[in-house]
């Protein structure tokens, strides 16, 4: 049974280049944008303390704060993933350009969000004036470009050779789920029935079944009275960080729990976790679309959650049970079948080394 790899060596250097885990191999535009967003988060945190304005039921600086923190995590994750691609070739070049496009698109979106906060206006769904409408249209276009660039990165990762199976599954499932979570944002642009009747200067909403800006959870701002599409949006996008973190957790646990030391068992657990994550994501999407608050699940949602829990527990038990079974001993090179698995040259050399014997007919065979 193999020992757990070191944290920095989850992906074997001989497969992907020994320098790929170093910070210098990470996508520079994504790192630069993550740094800008870290500074923006600090500025927005100060705004939350110093500016008491409220917009759509939340502190006006809360949205840019959440977006900037999310972009830091998102861009650092993508930069790390791109560093796992081979250092040379077409995939590396395409990955560098895709990372730059993600950074540029995110920067345009954040400039508009912060600019609208300074003006005291909504950034999302705002159709109050031609200027506000134009800004939201630009934001919509940049999100489509960002999503398409992330999709391209996902394709590159799906085709890349990754030595560690657990890390490969975490990377690929994480970015696919992140794409699905990001795509939930497109559902938010649909007009509500009241908006279709021309009763609002806003087109689109986070909430389902209730107006935006109603009673909400602290910090997240998620609705407590109706469905909220931001919940599956958030949950799906952050699979990009949570599934790779699971691999690291399994490596650390493997140092204490012998059953988790093998690469195969870690890969199976990551596969199970990915399926569980996807199932929970689907439940959250249908819960939001049915206008149901996260903390007020009905029988359908509870049944789905119970089935997911039972299936996950059964899968984990099956993985551990299979790992605890004794494995049949492998045949050695000198096993019961002579010559099988042996180097033919070595066999011949061994035969020539034996003392020569006369045949039964007395013929000299030396």
Phi, psi and omega in degrees: 000134185284146174284154179293140178288159176292157183302320181282353184242030178299332177244122191294131182295329181293340179275322191240005180099129188294337184268001190289335181280350181284152183300328181295341180273352182284155183296119187291317177301321178294319178296318180296316179295321177298321177296318177298320181290329176296318177294320179298321179298321178294317179298317181292324176298321176295321177298323177298328181276320189264339184247117184265014179291147180236137180225124181053044173080003181228155173306137191296333181269001183291318181298309179296331176296311181295319180295319182293319177296318179296320179294325177301309181296318184296313184288322176297321179296314179296322179297319178294317180298317180295332177290347178274352177286157176305141187293342182229162177108181184295322181299319179296317180295315179296320179297320178297316179293320179297319177297320178296322179294319177300314181297316181294318180295316178297323179296317178299316180298316183291326176299318180291317181298311181292320179299320178291327175296316179299322178283347183077028183240159173291144174265316183271137172068009187278118177238024186294320180227162177303324180292314178298319179297320179295319179298317180293324177296321176297317178300317179299320179294318181294325179294320177298317179296316179300316181295318180295321178294321177294322176299319178297319177297321178299318179298318178298319181290324179295332181266347184285150175272121179238126188292313183278119185294322180296314179297320180299315180294320180296316180297313185288315178295322181299315183285328176294316178294325177296321176296318178296317178297319178296324181294337176300331179301330179294331177293335182289341183277355179290134178290143175281166179305319179295323178292326177295332178276002178078027183269003184211154174265018177241135178240110183112163182196153171282320188274156178234123179091345179219157179290151171298147176093007178278194178305137187213166176288149175294150178070302183286327183077011180288142184297140176254002181241347181209184178291154179215114183288347177292338182291304176295331176300312179294312184297316181293316184296327185271007165299335181299332177260322190289320182291317173298326176296328176297320178300315179298318179298320179293323177298315180294318178295329180298338177289339180248333183248107184303327183295339183264008185279337183282146178296324182296316182292324177295318179297321179294319179294321177295320176299317178296316180297323179295317178295319178297316180300315180296320180295317178297320178301315180297318178297318180294322178296311182292328177295316179294316182294336177273008176072030185253131179292150183303318185269010177232060183289147176265187184297323180297314179295317180295322178296316177299317179296321179295319178296320178297316180298316181295316180296321180294316179298317179296319179296318179296319179297318180296320179296313181293323179294317178296324181288332183277348179291138176292137181266142178297140180296138179283147180288133177278172181296335179254042185284198188290341181256104183300137175086343182283129178078005181257155177288121182302325179296320179294324179296314181296322180295322180293320180296320180291337181282344181287150176297137180287142180236144177290148178285169180299336180273358179083013179282135177283119181254011181287000000 
